[in-house]
Amino acid sequence: MTKYILQTDKYTVIATYTASGKLKYLEAKKGVLNDATKAGHDFAHLERDIDVEYWKPNQSVKNAFFNPAQTAWLEFYKKATEGLDYRFTATDGKALKEIGKHLTSISANTNDAIESFKLILKRWDTLDPFYRHKMQLTFINSQLNTIINLIKNGKQTSGTAGSTNADDYRQGI
């Protein structure tokens, strides 16, 4: 199957063609299909009839976050553990993709998400020992909101992480 993309500021449409060159389906990634037809774009029923001035082959990157983030993680882990190699499993891959999804959703774009991930790794030593000693992607994914908050604000927002009167009292004894 071959995919072609029609992209403007208002809409993004992906046309998928079968191996025999027939249109299989259209997908509106941004906007609606009607926007493209109103703008005068045709959806060719055969791949050979595509208007290549507007429709470009869709060479989508599977996950633009994953490879740079994986490299950053493996380098970070090796340095932090003084030369140990990280055993990267399928579960770690899934966790890293989920981390990327979340960071991309709160960042302007994928590059900013990668930079955010690198910043988390750079500031890892500022975390509480509980988090610092659990250098596993599955743990980071499960605690990502808390880790981001700790790095950003230096503390958790829940009452259990902060100092209470009872804590002050115990320290005084």
PyMOL CGO cylinders between C-alpha atoms (Angstrom):
from pymol import cmd
from pymol.cgo import CYLINDER

trace = [
    CYLINDER, 0.00, 0.00, 0.00, 1.13, 3.50, -0.81, 0.3, 1, 1, 1, 1, 1, 1,
    CYLINDER, 1.13, 3.50, -0.81, 0.09, 6.63, 1.04, 0.3, 1, 1, 1, 1, 1, 1,
    CYLINDER, 0.09, 6.63, 1.04, -0.06, 10.20, -0.25, 0.3, 1, 1, 1, 1, 1, 1,
    CYLINDER, -0.06, 10.20, -0.25, -0.57, 13.31, 1.82, 0.3, 1, 1, 1, 1, 1, 1,
    CYLINDER, -0.57, 13.31, 1.82, -2.34, 16.57, 0.97, 0.3, 1, 1, 1, 1, 1, 1,
    CYLINDER, -2.34, 16.57, 0.97, -1.42, 19.17, 3.56, 0.3, 1, 1, 1, 1, 1, 1,
    CYLINDER, -1.42, 19.17, 3.56, -2.39, 22.81, 4.12, 0.3, 1, 1, 1, 1, 1, 1,
    CYLINDER, -2.39, 22.81, 4.12, -2.86, 25.04, 7.16, 0.3, 1, 1, 1, 1, 1, 1,
    CYLINDER, -2.86, 25.04, 7.16, -6.54, 24.08, 7.39, 0.3, 1, 1, 1, 1, 1, 1,
    CYLINDER, -6.54, 24.08, 7.39, -6.52, 20.37, 6.58, 0.3, 1, 1, 1, 1, 1, 1,
    CYLINDER, -6.52, 20.37, 6.58, -4.37, 17.28, 6.18, 0.3, 1, 1, 1, 1, 1, 1,
    CYLINDER, -4.37, 17.28, 6.18, -5.67, 14.35, 4.16, 0.3, 1, 1, 1, 1, 1, 1,
    CYLINDER, -5.67, 14.35, 4.16, -4.01, 10.99, 3.63, 0.3, 1, 1, 1, 1, 1, 1,
    CYLINDER, -4.01, 10.99, 3.63, -5.00, 8.84, 0.65, 0.3, 1, 1, 1, 1, 1, 1,
    CYLINDER, -5.00, 8.84, 0.65, -4.10, 5.14, 0.78, 0.3, 1, 1, 1, 1, 1, 1,
    CYLINDER, -4.10, 5.14, 0.78, -3.81, 3.12, -2.42, 0.3, 1, 1, 1, 1, 1, 1,
    CYLINDER, -3.81, 3.12, -2.42, -3.68, -0.66, -2.79, 0.3, 1, 1, 1, 1, 1, 1,
    CYLINDER, -3.68, -0.66, -2.79, -0.80, -2.51, -4.44, 0.3, 1, 1, 1, 1, 1, 1,
    CYLINDER, -0.80, -2.51, -4.44, -2.85, -2.56, -7.66, 0.3, 1, 1, 1, 1, 1, 1,
    CYLINDER, -2.85, -2.56, -7.66, -3.10, 1.26, -7.56, 0.3, 1, 1, 1, 1, 1, 1,
    CYLINDER, -3.10, 1.26, -7.56, -6.76, 1.65, -6.53, 0.3, 1, 1, 1, 1, 1, 1,
    CYLINDER, -6.76, 1.65, -6.53, -7.90, 4.07, -3.85, 0.3, 1, 1, 1, 1, 1, 1,
    CYLINDER, -7.90, 4.07, -3.85, -8.51, 2.12, -0.68, 0.3, 1, 1, 1, 1, 1, 1,
    CYLINDER, -8.51, 2.12, -0.68, -9.50, 4.92, 1.71, 0.3, 1, 1, 1, 1, 1, 1,
    CYLINDER, -9.50, 4.92, 1.71, -9.13, 8.57, 2.60, 0.3, 1, 1, 1, 1, 1, 1,
    CYLINDER, -9.13, 8.57, 2.60, -8.36, 9.82, 6.08, 0.3, 1, 1, 1, 1, 1, 1,
    CYLINDER, -8.36, 9.82, 6.08, -8.65, 13.37, 7.38, 0.3, 1, 1, 1, 1, 1, 1,
    CYLINDER, -8.65, 13.37, 7.38, -5.88, 13.86, 9.93, 0.3, 1, 1, 1, 1, 1, 1,
    CYLINDER, -5.88, 13.86, 9.93, -6.71, 17.54, 10.37, 0.3, 1, 1, 1, 1, 1, 1,
    CYLINDER, -6.71, 17.54, 10.37, -9.92, 19.27, 9.31, 0.3, 1, 1, 1, 1, 1, 1,
    CYLINDER, -9.92, 19.27, 9.31, -12.47, 17.34, 7.26, 0.3, 1, 1, 1, 1, 1, 1,
    CYLINDER, -12.47, 17.34, 7.26, -12.46, 15.87, 3.75, 0.3, 1, 1, 1, 1, 1, 1,
    CYLINDER, -12.46, 15.87, 3.75, -15.06, 18.44, 2.69, 0.3, 1, 1, 1, 1, 1, 1,
    CYLINDER, -15.06, 18.44, 2.69, -12.49, 21.23, 3.29, 0.3, 1, 1, 1, 1, 1, 1,
    CYLINDER, -12.49, 21.23, 3.29, -10.21, 19.73, 0.63, 0.3, 1, 1, 1, 1, 1, 1,
    CYLINDER, -10.21, 19.73, 0.63, -13.01, 19.31, -1.90, 0.3, 1, 1, 1, 1, 1, 1,
    CYLINDER, -13.01, 19.31, -1.90, -14.20, 22.88, -1.34, 0.3, 1, 1, 1, 1, 1, 1,
    CYLINDER, -14.20, 22.88, -1.34, -10.64, 24.04, -2.06, 0.3, 1, 1, 1, 1, 1, 1,
    CYLINDER, -10.64, 24.04, -2.06, -10.84, 22.26, -5.43, 0.3, 1, 1, 1, 1, 1, 1,
    CYLINDER, -10.84, 22.26, -5.43, -8.75, 19.17, -4.71, 0.3, 1, 1, 1, 1, 1, 1,
    CYLINDER, -8.75, 19.17, -4.71, -9.78, 15.92, -6.35, 0.3, 1, 1, 1, 1, 1, 1,
    CYLINDER, -9.78, 15.92, -6.35, -9.36, 12.47, -4.85, 0.3, 1, 1, 1, 1, 1, 1,
    CYLINDER, -9.36, 12.47, -4.85, -8.01, 10.28, -7.65, 0.3, 1, 1, 1, 1, 1, 1,
    CYLINDER, -8.01, 10.28, -7.65, -9.57, 6.81, -7.80, 0.3, 1, 1, 1, 1, 1, 1,
    CYLINDER, -9.57, 6.81, -7.80, -6.37, 5.47, -9.35, 0.3, 1, 1, 1, 1, 1, 1,
    CYLINDER, -6.37, 5.47, -9.35, -2.88, 6.13, -8.08, 0.3, 1, 1, 1, 1, 1, 1,
    CYLINDER, -2.88, 6.13, -8.08, -1.61, 7.00, -11.56, 0.3, 1, 1, 1, 1, 1, 1,
    CYLINDER, -1.61, 7.00, -11.56, -4.12, 9.91, -11.72, 0.3, 1, 1, 1, 1, 1, 1,
    CYLINDER, -4.12, 9.91, -11.72, -2.85, 11.69, -8.59, 0.3, 1, 1, 1, 1, 1, 1,
    CYLINDER, -2.85, 11.69, -8.59, -2.05, 15.39, -8.98, 0.3, 1, 1, 1, 1, 1, 1,
    CYLINDER, -2.05, 15.39, -8.98, 1.57, 15.26, -7.79, 0.3, 1, 1, 1, 1, 1, 1,
    CYLINDER, 1.57, 15.26, -7.79, 1.70, 19.04, -7.55, 0.3, 1, 1, 1, 1, 1, 1,
    CYLINDER, 1.70, 19.04, -7.55, -0.42, 18.82, -4.38, 0.3, 1, 1, 1, 1, 1, 1,
    CYLINDER, -0.42, 18.82, -4.38, -0.28, 15.18, -3.28, 0.3, 1, 1, 1, 1, 1, 1,
    CYLINDER, -0.28, 15.18, -3.28, 3.11, 14.09, -1.95, 0.3, 1, 1, 1, 1, 1, 1,
    CYLINDER, 3.11, 14.09, -1.95, 4.21, 10.57, -0.99, 0.3, 1, 1, 1, 1, 1, 1,
    CYLINDER, 4.21, 10.57, -0.99, 3.65, 10.18, 2.74, 0.3, 1, 1, 1, 1, 1, 1,
    CYLINDER, 3.65, 10.18, 2.74, 6.97, 9.14, 4.17, 0.3, 1, 1, 1, 1, 1, 1,
    CYLINDER, 6.97, 9.14, 4.17, 5.86, 9.24, 7.76, 0.3, 1, 1, 1, 1, 1, 1,
    CYLINDER, 5.86, 9.24, 7.76, 8.34, 8.61, 10.49, 0.3, 1, 1, 1, 1, 1, 1,
    CYLINDER, 8.34, 8.61, 10.49, 7.06, 5.80, 12.68, 0.3, 1, 1, 1, 1, 1, 1,
    CYLINDER, 7.06, 5.80, 12.68, 7.87, 7.63, 15.88, 0.3, 1, 1, 1, 1, 1, 1,
    CYLINDER, 7.87, 7.63, 15.88, 10.15, 10.64, 15.64, 0.3, 1, 1, 1, 1, 1, 1,
    CYLINDER, 10.15, 10.64, 15.64, 10.50, 10.75, 19.43, 0.3, 1, 1, 1, 1, 1, 1,
    CYLINDER, 10.50, 10.75, 19.43, 11.54, 7.14, 20.00, 0.3, 1, 1, 1, 1, 1, 1,
    CYLINDER, 11.54, 7.14, 20.00, 15.02, 6.80, 18.45, 0.3, 1, 1, 1, 1, 1, 1,
    CYLINDER, 15.02, 6.80, 18.45, 16.55, 10.02, 19.83, 0.3, 1, 1, 1, 1, 1, 1,
    CYLINDER, 16.55, 10.02, 19.83, 14.96, 9.40, 23.23, 0.3, 1, 1, 1, 1, 1, 1,
    CYLINDER, 14.96, 9.40, 23.23, 16.17, 5.79, 23.31, 0.3, 1, 1, 1, 1, 1, 1,
    CYLINDER, 16.17, 5.79, 23.31, 19.71, 6.92, 22.49, 0.3, 1, 1, 1, 1, 1, 1,
    CYLINDER, 19.71, 6.92, 22.49, 19.55, 9.61, 25.20, 0.3, 1, 1, 1, 1, 1, 1,
    CYLINDER, 19.55, 9.61, 25.20, 18.22, 7.08, 27.73, 0.3, 1, 1, 1, 1, 1, 1,
    CYLINDER, 18.22, 7.08, 27.73, 20.87, 4.45, 26.98, 0.3, 1, 1, 1, 1, 1, 1,
    CYLINDER, 20.87, 4.45, 26.98, 23.66, 7.03, 27.24, 0.3, 1, 1, 1, 1, 1, 1,
    CYLINDER, 23.66, 7.03, 27.24, 22.19, 8.43, 30.47, 0.3, 1, 1, 1, 1, 1, 1,
    CYLINDER, 22.19, 8.43, 30.47, 21.85, 4.98, 32.02, 0.3, 1, 1, 1, 1, 1, 1,
    CYLINDER, 21.85, 4.98, 32.02, 25.37, 3.91, 31.09, 0.3, 1, 1, 1, 1, 1, 1,
    CYLINDER, 25.37, 3.91, 31.09, 26.82, 7.11, 32.57, 0.3, 1, 1, 1, 1, 1, 1,
    CYLINDER, 26.82, 7.11, 32.57, 24.67, 6.99, 35.72, 0.3, 1, 1, 1, 1, 1, 1,
    CYLINDER, 24.67, 6.99, 35.72, 25.51, 3.35, 36.42, 0.3, 1, 1, 1, 1, 1, 1,
    CYLINDER, 25.51, 3.35, 36.42, 29.21, 3.76, 35.64, 0.3, 1, 1, 1, 1, 1, 1,
    CYLINDER, 29.21, 3.76, 35.64, 29.29, 1.65, 32.48, 0.3, 1, 1, 1, 1, 1, 1,
    CYLINDER, 29.29, 1.65, 32.48, 26.42, -0.83, 32.84, 0.3, 1, 1, 1, 1, 1, 1,
    CYLINDER, 26.42, -0.83, 32.84, 24.36, -1.46, 29.71, 0.3, 1, 1, 1, 1, 1, 1,
    CYLINDER, 24.36, -1.46, 29.71, 20.59, -1.18, 30.01, 0.3, 1, 1, 1, 1, 1, 1,
    CYLINDER, 20.59, -1.18, 30.01, 18.60, -4.29, 29.11, 0.3, 1, 1, 1, 1, 1, 1,
    CYLINDER, 18.60, -4.29, 29.11, 16.03, -2.72, 26.77, 0.3, 1, 1, 1, 1, 1, 1,
    CYLINDER, 16.03, -2.72, 26.77, 12.89, -4.87, 26.46, 0.3, 1, 1, 1, 1, 1, 1,
    CYLINDER, 12.89, -4.87, 26.46, 9.61, -4.57, 24.59, 0.3, 1, 1, 1, 1, 1, 1,
    CYLINDER, 9.61, -4.57, 24.59, 8.00, -3.27, 27.79, 0.3, 1, 1, 1, 1, 1, 1,
    CYLINDER, 8.00, -3.27, 27.79, 10.62, -0.52, 27.93, 0.3, 1, 1, 1, 1, 1, 1,
    CYLINDER, 10.62, -0.52, 27.93, 9.87, 0.33, 24.29, 0.3, 1, 1, 1, 1, 1, 1,
    CYLINDER, 9.87, 0.33, 24.29, 6.17, 0.64, 25.06, 0.3, 1, 1, 1, 1, 1, 1,
    CYLINDER, 6.17, 0.64, 25.06, 6.90, 2.80, 28.11, 0.3, 1, 1, 1, 1, 1, 1,
    CYLINDER, 6.90, 2.80, 28.11, 9.22, 5.07, 26.11, 0.3, 1, 1, 1, 1, 1, 1,
    CYLINDER, 9.22, 5.07, 26.11, 6.56, 5.50, 23.40, 0.3, 1, 1, 1, 1, 1, 1,
    CYLINDER, 6.56, 5.50, 23.40, 4.00, 6.44, 26.06, 0.3, 1, 1, 1, 1, 1, 1,
    CYLINDER, 4.00, 6.44, 26.06, 6.44, 8.90, 27.62, 0.3, 1, 1, 1, 1, 1, 1,
    CYLINDER, 6.44, 8.90, 27.62, 6.92, 10.39, 24.16, 0.3, 1, 1, 1, 1, 1, 1,
    CYLINDER, 6.92, 10.39, 24.16, 3.18, 10.61, 23.58, 0.3, 1, 1, 1, 1, 1, 1,
    CYLINDER, 3.18, 10.61, 23.58, 2.68, 12.51, 26.83, 0.3, 1, 1, 1, 1, 1, 1,
    CYLINDER, 2.68, 12.51, 26.83, 5.66, 14.83, 26.38, 0.3, 1, 1, 1, 1, 1, 1,
    CYLINDER, 5.66, 14.83, 26.38, 4.62, 15.56, 22.79, 0.3, 1, 1, 1, 1, 1, 1,
    CYLINDER, 4.62, 15.56, 22.79, 1.09, 16.39, 23.95, 0.3, 1, 1, 1, 1, 1, 1,
    CYLINDER, 1.09, 16.39, 23.95, 2.38, 18.95, 26.47, 0.3, 1, 1, 1, 1, 1, 1,
    CYLINDER, 2.38, 18.95, 26.47, 5.12, 20.31, 24.19, 0.3, 1, 1, 1, 1, 1, 1,
    CYLINDER, 5.12, 20.31, 24.19, 4.89, 22.39, 21.03, 0.3, 1, 1, 1, 1, 1, 1,
    CYLINDER, 4.89, 22.39, 21.03, 6.33, 19.61, 18.84, 0.3, 1, 1, 1, 1, 1, 1,
    CYLINDER, 6.33, 19.61, 18.84, 8.35, 16.40, 18.83, 0.3, 1, 1, 1, 1, 1, 1,
    CYLINDER, 8.35, 16.40, 18.83, 11.69, 18.20, 19.05, 0.3, 1, 1, 1, 1, 1, 1,
    CYLINDER, 11.69, 18.20, 19.05, 10.55, 20.02, 22.19, 0.3, 1, 1, 1, 1, 1, 1,
    CYLINDER, 10.55, 20.02, 22.19, 9.36, 16.69, 23.61, 0.3, 1, 1, 1, 1, 1, 1,
    CYLINDER, 9.36, 16.69, 23.61, 12.80, 15.17, 23.02, 0.3, 1, 1, 1, 1, 1, 1,
    CYLINDER, 12.80, 15.17, 23.02, 14.43, 18.18, 24.69, 0.3, 1, 1, 1, 1, 1, 1,
    CYLINDER, 14.43, 18.18, 24.69, 12.01, 17.82, 27.64, 0.3, 1, 1, 1, 1, 1, 1,
    CYLINDER, 12.01, 17.82, 27.64, 12.98, 14.16, 28.01, 0.3, 1, 1, 1, 1, 1, 1,
    CYLINDER, 12.98, 14.16, 28.01, 16.67, 15.08, 27.92, 0.3, 1, 1, 1, 1, 1, 1,
    CYLINDER, 16.67, 15.08, 27.92, 16.03, 17.76, 30.55, 0.3, 1, 1, 1, 1, 1, 1,
    CYLINDER, 16.03, 17.76, 30.55, 14.37, 15.17, 32.81, 0.3, 1, 1, 1, 1, 1, 1,
    CYLINDER, 14.37, 15.17, 32.81, 17.46, 12.98, 32.46, 0.3, 1, 1, 1, 1, 1, 1,
    CYLINDER, 17.46, 12.98, 32.46, 19.80, 15.93, 33.03, 0.3, 1, 1, 1, 1, 1, 1,
    CYLINDER, 19.80, 15.93, 33.03, 18.02, 16.86, 36.25, 0.3, 1, 1, 1, 1, 1, 1,
    CYLINDER, 18.02, 16.86, 36.25, 17.52, 13.27, 37.42, 0.3, 1, 1, 1, 1, 1, 1,
    CYLINDER, 17.52, 13.27, 37.42, 19.95, 13.74, 40.32, 0.3, 1, 1, 1, 1, 1, 1,
    CYLINDER, 19.95, 13.74, 40.32, 17.74, 16.50, 41.77, 0.3, 1, 1, 1, 1, 1, 1,
    CYLINDER, 17.74, 16.50, 41.77, 14.89, 14.04, 42.42, 0.3, 1, 1, 1, 1, 1, 1,
    CYLINDER, 14.89, 14.04, 42.42, 14.15, 12.46, 45.78, 0.3, 1, 1, 1, 1, 1, 1,
    CYLINDER, 14.15, 12.46, 45.78, 16.14, 9.24, 46.39, 0.3, 1, 1, 1, 1, 1, 1,
    CYLINDER, 16.14, 9.24, 46.39, 12.94, 7.18, 46.00, 0.3, 1, 1, 1, 1, 1, 1,
    CYLINDER, 12.94, 7.18, 46.00, 12.73, 8.25, 42.35, 0.3, 1, 1, 1, 1, 1, 1,
    CYLINDER, 12.73, 8.25, 42.35, 16.46, 8.52, 41.67, 0.3, 1, 1, 1, 1, 1, 1,
    CYLINDER, 16.46, 8.52, 41.67, 17.12, 4.89, 42.49, 0.3, 1, 1, 1, 1, 1, 1,
    CYLINDER, 17.12, 4.89, 42.49, 14.38, 3.55, 40.22, 0.3, 1, 1, 1, 1, 1, 1,
    CYLINDER, 14.38, 3.55, 40.22, 15.97, 4.06, 36.83, 0.3, 1, 1, 1, 1, 1, 1,
    CYLINDER, 15.97, 4.06, 36.83, 13.53, 2.03, 34.75, 0.3, 1, 1, 1, 1, 1, 1,
    CYLINDER, 13.53, 2.03, 34.75, 11.49, 3.40, 31.88, 0.3, 1, 1, 1, 1, 1, 1,
    CYLINDER, 11.49, 3.40, 31.88, 8.37, 1.58, 33.07, 0.3, 1, 1, 1, 1, 1, 1,
    CYLINDER, 8.37, 1.58, 33.07, 8.67, 3.31, 36.46, 0.3, 1, 1, 1, 1, 1, 1,
    CYLINDER, 8.67, 3.31, 36.46, 9.35, 6.71, 34.86, 0.3, 1, 1, 1, 1, 1, 1,
    CYLINDER, 9.35, 6.71, 34.86, 6.28, 6.27, 32.65, 0.3, 1, 1, 1, 1, 1, 1,
    CYLINDER, 6.28, 6.27, 32.65, 4.07, 5.35, 35.60, 0.3, 1, 1, 1, 1, 1, 1,
    CYLINDER, 4.07, 5.35, 35.60, 5.35, 8.33, 37.64, 0.3, 1, 1, 1, 1, 1, 1,
    CYLINDER, 5.35, 8.33, 37.64, 5.86, 10.82, 34.81, 0.3, 1, 1, 1, 1, 1, 1,
    CYLINDER, 5.86, 10.82, 34.81, 3.49, 13.49, 36.12, 0.3, 1, 1, 1, 1, 1, 1,
    CYLINDER, 3.49, 13.49, 36.12, 5.10, 13.39, 39.57, 0.3, 1, 1, 1, 1, 1, 1,
    CYLINDER, 5.10, 13.39, 39.57, 8.63, 13.41, 38.14, 0.3, 1, 1, 1, 1, 1, 1,
    CYLINDER, 8.63, 13.41, 38.14, 7.87, 16.40, 35.91, 0.3, 1, 1, 1, 1, 1, 1,
    CYLINDER, 7.87, 16.40, 35.91, 6.35, 18.23, 38.85, 0.3, 1, 1, 1, 1, 1, 1,
    CYLINDER, 6.35, 18.23, 38.85, 9.33, 17.46, 41.10, 0.3, 1, 1, 1, 1, 1, 1,
    CYLINDER, 9.33, 17.46, 41.10, 11.77, 18.69, 38.49, 0.3, 1, 1, 1, 1, 1, 1,
    CYLINDER, 11.77, 18.69, 38.49, 9.72, 21.77, 37.67, 0.3, 1, 1, 1, 1, 1, 1,
    CYLINDER, 9.72, 21.77, 37.67, 8.66, 22.79, 41.19, 0.3, 1, 1, 1, 1, 1, 1,
    CYLINDER, 8.66, 22.79, 41.19, 11.00, 20.87, 43.45, 0.3, 1, 1, 1, 1, 1, 1,
    CYLINDER, 11.00, 20.87, 43.45, 8.15, 19.26, 45.34, 0.3, 1, 1, 1, 1, 1, 1,
    CYLINDER, 8.15, 19.26, 45.34, 5.01, 17.21, 44.95, 0.3, 1, 1, 1, 1, 1, 1,
    CYLINDER, 5.01, 17.21, 44.95, 1.63, 18.86, 44.99, 0.3, 1, 1, 1, 1, 1, 1,
    CYLINDER, 1.63, 18.86, 44.99, 0.01, 16.26, 47.24, 0.3, 1, 1, 1, 1, 1, 1,
    CYLINDER, 0.01, 16.26, 47.24, -0.02, 16.77, 50.99, 0.3, 1, 1, 1, 1, 1, 1,
    CYLINDER, -0.02, 16.77, 50.99, 1.82, 13.52, 51.65, 0.3, 1, 1, 1, 1, 1, 1,
    CYLINDER, 1.82, 13.52, 51.65, 5.06, 14.75, 50.13, 0.3, 1, 1, 1, 1, 1, 1,
    CYLINDER, 5.06, 14.75, 50.13, 5.17, 18.07, 51.93, 0.3, 1, 1, 1, 1, 1, 1,
    CYLINDER, 5.17, 18.07, 51.93, 6.16, 18.79, 55.48, 0.3, 1, 1, 1, 1, 1, 1,
    CYLINDER, 6.16, 18.79, 55.48, 3.31, 18.69, 57.99, 0.3, 1, 1, 1, 1, 1, 1,
    CYLINDER, 3.31, 18.69, 57.99, 2.99, 19.83, 61.58, 0.3, 1, 1, 1, 1, 1, 1,
    CYLINDER, 2.99, 19.83, 61.58, 3.33, 16.19, 62.65, 0.3, 1, 1, 1, 1, 1, 1,
    CYLINDER, 3.33, 16.19, 62.65, 6.63, 15.92, 60.78, 0.3, 1, 1, 1, 1, 1, 1,
    CYLINDER, 6.63, 15.92, 60.78, 7.89, 19.10, 62.41, 0.3, 1, 1, 1, 1, 1, 1,
    CYLINDER, 7.89, 19.10, 62.41, 6.85, 17.73, 65.79, 0.3, 1, 1, 1, 1, 1, 1,
    CYLINDER, 6.85, 17.73, 65.79, 8.65, 14.40, 65.22, 0.3, 1, 1, 1, 1, 1, 1,
    CYLINDER, 8.65, 14.40, 65.22, 11.82, 16.18, 64.12, 0.3, 1, 1, 1, 1, 1, 1,
    CYLINDER, 11.82, 16.18, 64.12, 11.75, 18.26, 67.30, 0.3, 1, 1, 1, 1, 1, 1,
    CYLINDER, 11.75, 18.26, 67.30, 11.73, 15.17, 69.53, 0.3, 1, 1, 1, 1, 1, 1,
]
cmd.load_cgo(trace, "trace")
